[in-house]
Amino acid sequence: MAAGTIEAFMESTLRATFAQARVHGAALRHRVRQGVLEGRLMTTTIAAFMALYMVAAYILVNHGLHFVHNLPLLGPLLTERMLYLLFFFFFLMLVISNSAITGISLFRRQETGWHLSLPMPHSSIVLWRTVEGLLLSSWGLLLLSAPILVAFGNVLDANASFYVQSLLAVIALISVASNISSWLLLFVVRCYRPWWLKAAMALGILLVVAISWQIREQQTTRLISSDVAANVNQLLRHTKLCTHPLLPSSWVAEVVISSGRGLPGRSWFYLLTLISYALVVWLLTRWLAGRIFYDTWNMAMARMEGRQLARGQKVFGARGHSGLRRWFSVMGRQTQALVMKDVRIFLREPMQWGQCALIFGLLLVYTSNLRHLSYNYRDPLWSSITSYLNLTVCCLAMSTLSTRFVFPQFSLEGQRLWILGLAPYPLTKVLSQKLWLNVCVVTPVTTLLVIISSFSLKLSVERSAFFVMAIMMQTVGLNALALSLGALLPNFRETNSAKIVSGFGGTLCLVLSFFYIVLTVGVLIVPAVHRHAALAKGLVFPELGRPEILSLMAVFILTVFSGGVPYFFAFHRTKRLANLGNP
């Protein structure tokens, strides 16, 4: 009898989950069909950009892997360790992105409350939200990993089974990561305490102090030029965590390596292990959701109501947030109100500022450790290569953040846009306010990262100023491009920023940002190429001469074209939206 009851419950859970999947699938097909019919040019452009990215990524990764793999004695070892690192960071990215998407869907949307009132198991809601987060986050990973896996297969001279097993292993990793993120989300929301934020801030301050102390420390690790084995062990000892045998990412790396080397027994063992875990985690998610989800959702809603009540008492009682008002007191009342609204929304969403803090924290650790790369490479060529690669990394991180957080800002005004339309404040000023607010907040952070990296690389003041001016213009261009595309391609029906970014507009923004970065860095690197060619002939030029100034002027022109032109069209579209006739 108990077994029959369990089977009936599981069957009803599956039916409810598939019913939600069918409803959302039909809505998705309708939106895709409508988007393709109404924006064929945009769809064709995005498809062409994706194909171009796949080809370019394959060519670059293939050449890089061939160079590393053909290194004497060290090539195969470094290639394998790169695979472990790749899938380890893919696994972390999946857990973080799925937690953000699933958390917003489960605890930030009224739709969850409506579903809970329906006669269906509560666990089916969590299962579907996990599937939804998996689909929204996995397509980007598959797009990124496909050319990399093909390049690895080419380097290892793998057969067709390599690609089949690698694809199945990546899909299994996505399944495991999505369910783990749901478990972590349920436990964190259920056990959350207000002092956690204070502890996280204290931990962040301690981390910054430790990094600053490390920057000041003069003793750095030296490589022993005569001992290759010691050097390799020294370089790879910090990556041992990525090779831990209990990590699912390590199993994926084992599948790729074993199948590429023609070891079918070992590759199938790890692949079947991954598939078994990928299936079992769904059962654990269903069981855990059935046990704690409803109580966790009630606790989250009660905490949210309590915070809203407390904020309401402050607002109507003692004019709360006086600290923020003092910060923005120099602005007009309308602008001050809009800025405070955006700042409060950002601070009230741990999913947003948590991801920003994580990315900028990783960049801070990275830039502070650049001195370990340049300490033993006094050659100006290596210093120049490292400095330009560092600028590219900062720009790519900035493009990711601008696409993730700046692009959906206009769309998140949503169905309440008519309130701003009725206010004595033009919507065009709302657009400009969002632009300069993002630029004023992000530019000091990116500039600080470049200054720290320049200090770590021991660059001259002139070279440091060159990179600081470049990153400032690139930050403005990336933010203007993301905000303008968000206003030109809005999605007012969606309240989940992750879903807005996952659409056609977000993909187009990411692709155009990538091309903007490639063009600007390519222009900036031209003076360095001419300088090193002149040094080879014995000629000496000033650190910040005419070629550098001309390259900065070219970057300014590219920034005006890439950010200013879309902003011009977005400005006029927003002006037409002032009557809310076409929201």
DRENROTI-93101 format. One record per residue (C-alpha): residue number from 1; x negated, y negated, z. Coordinates in steps of 0.05 Angstrom, whole numbers, plus 5000, padded with zeros to 4 digits. Example, Ala and Ser with C-alpha at 12.3 -4.5 7.8 and 13.67 -1.06 7.14 Angstrom:
BEGIN
MIVO    k    xx    yy    zz
MIVO    1  4754  5090  5156
MIVO    2  4727  5021  5143
end
This chain:
BEGIN
MIVO    k    xx    yy    zz
MIVO    1  5000  5000  5000
MIVO    2  4943  4953  5018
MIVO    3  4907  4969  4953
MIVO    4  4970  4955  4913
MIVO    5  4980  4889  4949
MIVO    6  4908  4868  4933
MIVO    7  4916  4888  4860
MIVO    8  4981  4849  4855
MIVO    9  4949  4788  4887
MIVO   10  4889  4791  4840
MIVO   11  4934  4799  4780
MIVO   12  4976  4739  4801
MIVO   13  4912  4698  4811
MIVO   14  4887  4717  4742
MIVO   15  4955  4700  4710
MIVO   16  4956  4632  4744
MIVO   17  4884  4618  4724
MIVO   18  4897  4637  4651
MIVO   19  4961  4595  4651
MIVO   20  4922  4533  4671
MIVO   21  4869  4550  4619
MIVO   22  4922  4555  4565
MIVO   23  4953  4488  4584
MIVO   24  4887  4452  4586
MIVO   25  4863  4488  4523
MIVO   26  4924  4465  4484
MIVO   27  4913  4393  4508
MIVO   28  4840  4397  4489
MIVO   29  4855  4424  4419
MIVO   30  4905  4368  4409
MIVO   31  4855  4314  4431
MIVO   32  4800  4344  4387
MIVO   33  4846  4349  4327
MIVO   34  4870  4278  4337
MIVO   35  4798  4253  4347
MIVO   36  4774  4288  4284
MIVO   37  4832  4262  4242
MIVO   38  4827  4191  4268
MIVO   39  4751  4187  4271
MIVO   40  4722  4230  4216
MIVO   41  4663  4183  4206
MIVO   42  4646  4185  4280
MIVO   43  4653  4261  4283
MIVO   44  4608  4269  4222
MIVO   45  4557  4221  4251
MIVO   46  4555  4258  4317
MIVO   47  4549  4325  4283
MIVO   48  4492  4299  4240
MIVO   49  4456  4270  4301
MIVO   50  4463  4337  4337
MIVO   51  4435  4375  4278
MIVO   52  4378  4326  4272
MIVO   53  4363  4333  4346
MIVO   54  4362  4409  4341
MIVO   55  4313  4407  4283
MIVO   56  4268  4354  4314
MIVO   57  4268  4388  4382
MIVO   58  4251  4455  4350
MIVO   59  4193  4425  4311
MIVO   60  4163  4388  4370
MIVO   61  4172  4445  4420
MIVO   62  4146  4496  4370
MIVO   63  4082  4457  4357
MIVO   64  4071  4445  4432
MIVO   65  4082  4518  4450
MIVO   66  4036  4542  4396
MIVO   67  3982  4495  4422
MIVO   68  3990  4519  4494
MIVO   69  3998  4593  4476
MIVO   70  3934  4593  4434
MIVO   71  3891  4566  4490
MIVO   72  3835  4615  4506
MIVO   73  3850  4659  4566
MIVO   74  3902  4611  4595
MIVO   75  3953  4607  4539
MIVO   76  3999  4666  4556
MIVO   77  3997  4651  4630
MIVO   78  4016  4578  4620
MIVO   79  4071  4597  4571
MIVO   80  4103  4644  4621
MIVO   81  4098  4593  4677
MIVO   82  4131  4540  4632
MIVO   83  4189  4588  4622
MIVO   84  4198  4597  4697
MIVO   85  4196  4522  4707
MIVO   86  4245  4509  4651
MIVO   87  4299  4556  4676
MIVO   88  4288  4536  4748
MIVO   89  4303  4463  4732
MIVO   90  4361  4484  4687
MIVO   91  4389  4522  4746
MIVO   92  4383  4461  4792
MIVO   93  4414  4416  4740
MIVO   94  4473  4463  4732
MIVO   95  4486  4467  4806
MIVO   96  4484  4391  4815
MIVO   97  4526  4374  4753
MIVO   98  4578  4428  4768
MIVO   99  4584  4404  4840
MIVO  100  4598  4333  4816
MIVO  101  4649  4354  4763
MIVO  102  4685  4405  4806
MIVO  103  4685  4360  4867
MIVO  104  4719  4303  4830
MIVO  105  4770  4351  4800
MIVO  106  4787  4385  4865
MIVO  107  4785  4329  4917
MIVO  108  4791  4264  4877
MIVO  109  4852  4276  4833
MIVO  110  4926  4278  4849
MIVO  111  4934  4336  4802
MIVO  112  4907  4383  4855
MIVO  113  4963  4364  4903
MIVO  114  5014  4378  4848
MIVO  115  4984  4446  4834
MIVO  116  4985  4464  4908
MIVO  117  5060  4452  4909
MIVO  118  5070  4504  4854
MIVO  119  5084  4578  4869
MIVO  120  5015  4603  4851
MIVO  121  4954  4626  4891
MIVO  122  4909  4570  4915
MIVO  123  4848  4608  4894
MIVO  124  4869  4602  4821
MIVO  125  4861  4526  4826
MIVO  126  4789  4533  4849
MIVO  127  4775  4586  4796
MIVO  128  4801  4542  4740
MIVO  129  4764  4481  4765
MIVO  130  4700  4522  4767
MIVO  131  4712  4545  4696
MIVO  132  4727  4474  4674
MIVO  133  4663  4448  4706
MIVO  134  4625  4506  4674
MIVO  135  4650  4488  4605
MIVO  136  4637  4413  4613
MIVO  137  4565  4423  4637
MIVO  138  4544  4484  4598
MIVO  139  4551  4459  4527
MIVO  140  4498  4407  4539
MIVO  141  4451  4459  4569
MIVO  142  4462  4505  4510
MIVO  143  4448  4447  4463
MIVO  144  4383  4431  4499
MIVO  145  4360  4503  4508
MIVO  146  4376  4530  4439
MIVO  147  4317  4499  4401
MIVO  148  4271  4514  4460
MIVO  149  4290  4588  4460
MIVO  150  4282  4592  4385
MIVO  151  4213  4561  4391
MIVO  152  4194  4611  4445
MIVO  153  4218  4667  4401
MIVO  154  4175  4642  4344
MIVO  155  4114  4636  4389
MIVO  156  4124  4706  4417
MIVO  157  4140  4736  4347
MIVO  158  4205  4764  4376
MIVO  159  4257  4804  4340
MIVO  160  4333  4793  4335
MIVO  161  4347  4826  4403
MIVO  162  4307  4771  4437
MIVO  163  4358  4718  4417
MIVO  164  4418  4761  4436
MIVO  165  4389  4779  4505
MIVO  166  4366  4707  4518
MIVO  167  4435  4679  4501
MIVO  168  4470  4729  4547
MIVO  169  4420  4714  4602
MIVO  170  4431  4638  4597
MIVO  171  4507  4648  4597
MIVO  172  4501  4692  4660
MIVO  173  4457  4638  4693
MIVO  174  4510  4586  4678
MIVO  175  4564  4630  4710
MIVO  176  4522  4641  4773
MIVO  177  4504  4567  4780
MIVO  178  4576  4544  4771
MIVO  179  4602  4589  4825
MIVO  180  4545  4572  4873
MIVO  181  4562  4498  4863
MIVO  182  4635  4513  4882
MIVO  183  4613  4549  4945
MIVO  184  4567  4492  4966
MIVO  185  4622  4442  4951
MIVO  186  4673  4477  4994
MIVO  187  4625  4486  5052
MIVO  188  4599  4414  5049
MIVO  189  4669  4384  5047
MIVO  190  4693  4429  5103
MIVO  191  4634  4417  5149
MIVO  192  4621  4344  5131
MIVO  193  4607  4296  5189
MIVO  194  4598  4220  5184
MIVO  195  4527  4224  5214
MIVO  196  4504  4264  5153
MIVO  197  4498  4200  5112
MIVO  198  4456  4167  5165
MIVO  199  4412  4229  5169
MIVO  200  4405  4228  5093
MIVO  201  4386  4155  5093
MIVO  202  4334  4167  5148
MIVO  203  4306  4226  5109
MIVO  204  4302  4182  5046
MIVO  205  4264  4128  5084
MIVO  206  4215  4180  5112
MIVO  207  4206  4206  5041
MIVO  208  4190  4136  5015
MIVO  209  4141  4125  5072
MIVO  210  4107  4192  5058
MIVO  211  4101  4176  4983
MIVO  212  4073  4107  4999
MIVO  213  4022  4137  5045
MIVO  214  4003  4187  4991
MIVO  215  3993  4130  4942
MIVO  216  3947  4095  4991
MIVO  217  3908  4158  5005
MIVO  218  3841  4157  4969
MIVO  219  3826  4231  4972
MIVO  220  3854  4266  4912
MIVO  221  3847  4337  4887
MIVO  222  3789  4347  4840
MIVO  223  3783  4399  4787
MIVO  224  3721  4442  4782
MIVO  225  3698  4439  4711
MIVO  226  3656  4503  4715
MIVO  227  3708  4548  4749
MIVO  228  3767  4559  4702
MIVO  229  3801  4610  4747
MIVO  230  3799  4563  4807
MIVO  231  3826  4507  4765
MIVO  232  3885  4548  4739
MIVO  233  3902  4573  4809
MIVO  234  3899  4501  4834
MIVO  235  3945  4476  4779
MIVO  236  3996  4532  4785
MIVO  237  4000  4542  4860
MIVO  238  4052  4488  4867
MIVO  239  4099  4524  4819
MIVO  240  4103  4590  4857
MIVO  241  4172  4572  4883
MIVO  242  4199  4575  4812
MIVO  243  4176  4648  4806
MIVO  244  4211  4673  4869
MIVO  245  4241  4742  4853
MIVO  246  4308  4725  4886
MIVO  247  4323  4665  4842
MIVO  248  4370  4678  4783
MIVO  249  4328  4631  4741
MIVO  250  4269  4679  4751
MIVO  251  4311  4736  4724
MIVO  252  4327  4696  4661
MIVO  253  4253  4681  4651
MIVO  254  4238  4756  4659
MIVO  255  4290  4772  4606
MIVO  256  4260  4723  4557
MIVO  257  4188  4744  4570
MIVO  258  4202  4819  4569
MIVO  259  4246  4817  4507
MIVO  260  4195  4773  4472
MIVO  261  4139  4822  4488
MIVO  262  4178  4883  4465
MIVO  263  4193  4913  4534
MIVO  264  4267  4933  4526
MIVO  265  4271  4972  4591
MIVO  266  4249  4914  4634
MIVO  267  4289  4862  4596
MIVO  268  4354  4903  4599
MIVO  269  4344  4915  4674
MIVO  270  4341  4841  4690
MIVO  271  4396  4825  4640
MIVO  272  4444  4876  4669
MIVO  273  4427  4850  4739
MIVO  274  4444  4780  4717
MIVO  275  4509  4802  4685
MIVO  276  4530  4841  4747
MIVO  277  4518  4781  4791
MIVO  278  4553  4735  4742
MIVO  279  4615  4779  4748
MIVO  280  4612  4789  4823
MIVO  281  4607  4714  4839
MIVO  282  4676  4703  4810
MIVO  283  4705  4753  4860
MIVO  284  4668  4718  4917
MIVO  285  4695  4650  4893
MIVO  286  4766  4677  4892
MIVO  287  4759  4706  4962
MIVO  288  4726  4644  4990
MIVO  289  4776  4597  4958
MIVO  290  4834  4638  4984
MIVO  291  4806  4634  5054
MIVO  292  4784  4561  5063
MIVO  293  4805  4518  5004
MIVO  294  4874  4496  5028
MIVO  295  4850  4477  5097
MIVO  296  4789  4443  5067
MIVO  297  4832  4403  5020
MIVO  298  4878  4381  5077
MIVO  299  4817  4359  5118
MIVO  300  4789  4320  5060
MIVO  301  4856  4285  5047
MIVO  302  4863  4269  5121
MIVO  303  4793  4239  5123
MIVO  304  4808  4199  5061
MIVO  305  4873  4172  5089
MIVO  306  4837  4153  5154
MIVO  307  4783  4115  5116
MIVO  308  4835  4079  5074
MIVO  309  4874  4060  5136
MIVO  310  4811  4034  5170
MIVO  311  4792  3994  5109
MIVO  312  4862  3965  5104
MIVO  313  4859  3943  5177
MIVO  314  4792  3909  5164
MIVO  315  4816  3875  5101
MIVO  316  4882  3849  5130
MIVO  317  4853  3837  5199
MIVO  318  4783  3810  5204
MIVO  319  4764  3800  5131
MIVO  320  4722  3863  5125
MIVO  321  4658  3871  5085
MIVO  322  4634  3802  5106
MIVO  323  4563  3826  5091
MIVO  324  4579  3837  5018
MIVO  325  4615  3770  5015
MIVO  326  4552  3735  5041
MIVO  327  4510  3770  4987
MIVO  328  4557  3747  4931
MIVO  329  4578  3680  4960
MIVO  330  4543  3641  4905
MIVO  331  4591  3668  4852
MIVO  332  4660  3644  4834
MIVO  333  4718  3675  4871
MIVO  334  4742  3716  4812
MIVO  335  4672  3742  4795
MIVO  336  4659  3756  4869
MIVO  337  4722  3797  4874
MIVO  338  4704  3840  4813
MIVO  339  4632  3850  4836
MIVO  340  4654  3871  4905
MIVO  341  4705  3919  4874
MIVO  342  4651  3953  4832
MIVO  343  4601  3956  4889
MIVO  344  4653  3986  4937
MIVO  345  4674  4038  4887
MIVO  346  4602  4058  4876
MIVO  347  4586  4062  4950
MIVO  348  4650  4102  4965
MIVO  349  4631  4156  4915
MIVO  350  4574  4199  4943
MIVO  351  4575  4237  4877
MIVO  352  4551  4175  4841
MIVO  353  4500  4143  4887
MIVO  354  4475  4212  4907
MIVO  355  4457  4230  4835
MIVO  356  4425  4162  4824
MIVO  357  4384  4169  4888
MIVO  358  4363  4239  4867
MIVO  359  4339  4218  4798
MIVO  360  4303  4156  4821
MIVO  361  4273  4194  4879
MIVO  362  4245  4246  4832
MIVO  363  4218  4191  4787
MIVO  364  4185  4158  4848
MIVO  365  4151  4223  4866
MIVO  366  4129  4232  4794
MIVO  367  4101  4162  4785
MIVO  368  4065  4164  4851
MIVO  369  4029  4228  4831
MIVO  370  4005  4203  4763
MIVO  371  3938  4186  4795
MIVO  372  3925  4261  4800
MIVO  373  3929  4264  4724
MIVO  374  3885  4204  4710
MIVO  375  3832  4211  4765
MIVO  376  3789  4259  4726
MIVO  377  3806  4231  4657
MIVO  378  3771  4164  4655
MIVO  379  3774  4164  4579
MIVO  380  3816  4105  4556
MIVO  381  3850  4150  4506
MIVO  382  3878  4196  4560
MIVO  383  3898  4137  4603
MIVO  384  3935  4106  4545
MIVO  385  3971  4171  4527
MIVO  386  3993  4181  4599
MIVO  387  4017  4110  4607
MIVO  388  4060  4114  4544
MIVO  389  4088  4182  4563
MIVO  390  4106  4153  4631
MIVO  391  4143  4095  4597
MIVO  392  4181  4146  4555
MIVO  393  4200  4187  4616
MIVO  394  4227  4125  4652
MIVO  395  4267  4105  4590
MIVO  396  4297  4175  4582
MIVO  397  4317  4176  4655
MIVO  398  4348  4107  4646
MIVO  399  4386  4130  4584
MIVO  400  4414  4189  4623
MIVO  401  4438  4144  4680
MIVO  402  4467  4091  4634
MIVO  403  4505  4144  4595
MIVO  404  4529  4178  4658
MIVO  405  4550  4117  4698
MIVO  406  4552  4055  4654
MIVO  407  4588  4084  4594
MIVO  408  4652  4105  4631
MIVO  409  4658  4040  4672
MIVO  410  4707  4006  4625
MIVO  411  4747  4069  4615
MIVO  412  4754  4080  4690
MIVO  413  4796  4017  4695
MIVO  414  4847  4064  4664
MIVO  415  4921  4053  4670
MIVO  416  4909  3994  4717
MIVO  417  4877  3952  4663
MIVO  418  4942  3912  4658
MIVO  419  4927  3884  4727
MIVO  420  4864  3852  4701
MIVO  421  4902  3830  4639
MIVO  422  4952  3791  4683
MIVO  423  4898  3761  4726
MIVO  424  4872  3690  4710
MIVO  425  4807  3720  4688
MIVO  426  4792  3740  4615
MIVO  427  4776  3813  4601
MIVO  428  4715  3789  4562
MIVO  429  4686  3762  4627
MIVO  430  4700  3830  4659
MIVO  431  4656  3861  4606
MIVO  432  4600  3810  4615
MIVO  433  4605  3817  4690
MIVO  434  4595  3892  4686
MIVO  435  4535  3883  4640
MIVO  436  4496  3834  4682
MIVO  437  4513  3871  4746
MIVO  438  4484  3936  4719
MIVO  439  4423  3900  4691
MIVO  440  4410  3863  4756
MIVO  441  4415  3927  4797
MIVO  442  4376  3974  4753
MIVO  443  4320  3929  4725
MIVO  444  4284  3919  4793
MIVO  445  4284  3995  4803
MIVO  446  4255  4011  4735
MIVO  447  4205  3954  4740
MIVO  448  4183  3980  4808
MIVO  449  4172  4050  4779
MIVO  450  4129  4022  4723
MIVO  451  4089  3980  4772
MIVO  452  4076  4040  4816
MIVO  453  4056  4083  4756
MIVO  454  4010  4028  4731
MIVO  455  3978  4025  4800
MIVO  456  3970  4100  4800
MIVO  457  3938  4099  4731
MIVO  458  3893  4041  4752
MIVO  459  3915  3999  4692
MIVO  460  3893  3927  4685
MIVO  461  3940  3870  4702
MIVO  462  3949  3854  4628
MIVO  463  3968  3926  4610
MIVO  464  4015  3930  4670
MIVO  465  4049  3865  4649
MIVO  466  4057  3894  4579
MIVO  467  4093  3956  4604
MIVO  468  4135  3915  4654
MIVO  469  4161  3869  4598
MIVO  470  4175  3930  4555
MIVO  471  4215  3968  4608
MIVO  472  4255  3905  4625
MIVO  473  4277  3896  4552
MIVO  474  4291  3971  4545
MIVO  475  4333  3971  4608
MIVO  476  4375  3914  4582
MIVO  477  4383  3947  4514
MIVO  478  4404  4015  4542
MIVO  479  4455  3984  4590
MIVO  480  4484  3939  4536
MIVO  481  4489  3997  4488
MIVO  482  4523  4043  4538
MIVO  483  4573  3991  4563
MIVO  484  4590  3968  4493
MIVO  485  4603  4038  4467
MIVO  486  4645  4051  4529
MIVO  487  4688  3990  4511
MIVO  488  4691  4008  4437
MIVO  489  4709  4082  4450
MIVO  490  4750  4080  4515
MIVO  491  4788  4137  4546
MIVO  492  4840  4105  4592
MIVO  493  4877  4171  4604
MIVO  494  4820  4205  4641
MIVO  495  4800  4189  4713
MIVO  496  4740  4236  4717
MIVO  497  4677  4200  4694
MIVO  498  4642  4266  4678
MIVO  499  4697  4285  4630
MIVO  500  4694  4216  4597
MIVO  501  4619  4224  4586
MIVO  502  4629  4294  4558
MIVO  503  4671  4268  4500
MIVO  504  4651  4243  4432
MIVO  505  4635  4173  4457
MIVO  506  4588  4197  4512
MIVO  507  4552  4243  4464
MIVO  508  4544  4187  4413
MIVO  509  4518  4141  4468
MIVO  510  4466  4191  4489
MIVO  511  4443  4204  4418
MIVO  512  4438  4130  4400
MIVO  513  4400  4116  4465
MIVO  514  4351  4170  4446
MIVO  515  4339  4139  4378
MIVO  516  4331  4070  4409
MIVO  517  4278  4097  4457
MIVO  518  4241  4132  4400
MIVO  519  4240  4068  4359
MIVO  520  4218  4022  4415
MIVO  521  4164  4069  4442
MIVO  522  4140  4080  4370
MIVO  523  4134  4005  4360
MIVO  524  4098  3995  4427
MIVO  525  4047  4050  4413
MIVO  526  4023  4020  4347
MIVO  527  3976  3969  4380
MIVO  528  3945  4024  4422
MIVO  529  3931  4066  4360
MIVO  530  3897  4007  4326
MIVO  531  3859  3991  4390
MIVO  532  3829  4061  4397
MIVO  533  3812  4061  4323
MIVO  534  3775  3995  4332
MIVO  535  3739  4021  4395
MIVO  536  3713  4079  4354
MIVO  537  3681  4028  4307
MIVO  538  3652  3989  4365
MIVO  539  3701  3931  4363
MIVO  540  3730  3901  4427
MIVO  541  3798  3867  4434
MIVO  542  3832  3834  4494
MIVO  543  3879  3876  4535
MIVO  544  3940  3835  4516
MIVO  545  3926  3807  4447
MIVO  546  3966  3789  4386
MIVO  547  3985  3862  4367
MIVO  548  4016  3874  4435
MIVO  549  4054  3808  4432
MIVO  550  4080  3825  4363
MIVO  551  4102  3894  4387
MIVO  552  4139  3863  4445
MIVO  553  4174  3815  4397
MIVO  554  4193  3875  4354
MIVO  555  4222  3910  4415
MIVO  556  4261  3847  4431
MIVO  557  4290  3847  4360
MIVO  558  4308  3921  4366
MIVO  559  4340  3908  4434
MIVO  560  4382  3851  4405
MIVO  561  4403  3894  4347
MIVO  562  4416  3958  4387
MIVO  563  4449  3925  4447
MIVO  564  4472  3858  4420
MIVO  565  4509  3882  4358
MIVO  566  4551  3934  4394
MIVO  567  4564  3884  4450
MIVO  568  4589  3833  4398
MIVO  569  4640  3883  4371
MIVO  570  4658  3905  4442
MIVO  571  4668  3832  4462
MIVO  572  4717  3820  4405
MIVO  573  4754  3886  4417
MIVO  574  4761  3868  4491
MIVO  575  4788  3800  4471
MIVO  576  4842  3835  4429
MIVO  577  4857  3879  4489
MIVO  578  4874  3817  4529
MIVO  579  4947  3825  4512
MIVO  580  4943  3900  4526
MIVO  581  4974  3915  4460
MIVO  582  4923  3970  4443
MIVO  583  4893  3997  4508
end
